[in-house]
Amino acid sequence: MCVLTKIDYEICFFQLLDLIQPFETHKIGVVYVGMGQAHVETAILQNKYGSSRYRDFLQGLGNLIKLREVDPQKTFIGGLSRDGNDGEFATIWQDDVMQVIKGFIKIVLYCHFRIY
């Protein structure tokens, strides 16, 4: 049995407190599925472009960010890789109590977005 002193307990408490996100976090994936592709996974994954409606939908989800430029100590990225394995971009939306990050495959690179 290990007995913690009051000082050890307080240090441990504050170290754990630093690990708690200040808001609720969620991670969502977004993939474009074209007409007639609903049951053909290979066709979905081979898409190089999304439709204009898909682009408009993505723009409404939040602000586009470059994963390489995000500081994971300040912004929750939901385990997305910053080295390009999970794509170059993601969208992020946040209010006072919640943050949502959306990753999507590379087809988004062909859509025009305003990057924040």
N, C-alpha and C positions, 0 to 999 in steps of 0.2 A: 504494500500500500504506500502510495506517495502522498505526502502532506505538503500542500502549497502554503507558503507564507502569504500574508495579505498583499505584499508587494508583488510576488509572483502571480497571484490571482489577478490583480489589477492589470499587470502587463499582458497576461494571456487574454483577458477580457478585451482590452483595447486592440490587440492584434487581431482578434477575431472580428471585432466590430469594424475594422478597416476592410474586411473581406466582404461585408454585406453591401449589396448594391443599394443606392439610395432610392431606387424605384423598382417596380415590378418589371421584369425583362422577358421578352418573347423572341423567338427566332422562327421565321417563316420562309419557305422556299417557293419560288414562282417560276413556272415553266410555260412557254408558249405552246399551245396545241392548235394546229391549223385545222381547216375543214377536212373532214374525212380521216383524221389522224387519231381519233379517240381510242382506238384499240390497237394501234401500231406503235409500240414503244420506240423501235429503231427510227421510224420516221420522225417522231417527236424530237428525239435527241440529235437528229441530223439537221434540224431547222437552223438556218443561218440568219433569218430575218423574222421579226414579228410584224404583225399588222399595225396599221396606224391606231386602231382601237386598243391594241395591246400596249403600244407606246403611251397612249393617253392614260390608260389604266395604271401603268407603272409610275407615271409622273404624279398621279394623284395619291400614291401610297406614301410619299415622303420625299425627303431630300436625297439626291444621289450623292454618294461619297466614293472616293477612291480608297480601296482597302489598304493600299500601301501607305497612305498618308495618315491613317487613323492611329491614334495612340490608344492601345487597348487598356491602358491604365485609367484613361478618362472616358472612353466610350466602349460600351458593351458591344462586341462583335459576334457573340454567340458561337464562338469556336471556329468562325470562318478563317481560313488561312489568308495571311497578308502577302504571301509570296506568289499569288496568282493561281494556285491550285483550285481555288473556289471561285475563280473569275476575278476580274479586275475591279468591279464595281459592286455596290450594294445600295439599297435605299434604307434610310433610317427615319423613323418618326418617333417623336417624344412629346410627352406633356409633363405635368408636375409629378405624376405618380407612376407613369409607365413609359417604357421604351421598347420599340419593336424594330428589329433589323430584318431585312428581307434580302436574301441572297438569290441570285438567278444566274443561269448559265450564259455563256458568252454571246448569245444572240442579241443581248441588250447592247453590246458594243456597236451594233449597226444602227441603233436608234439614236436620235439626237436628243440629248438631255441638257438641261442646265445643271452644271455641277456646282455644289455649294462648298 
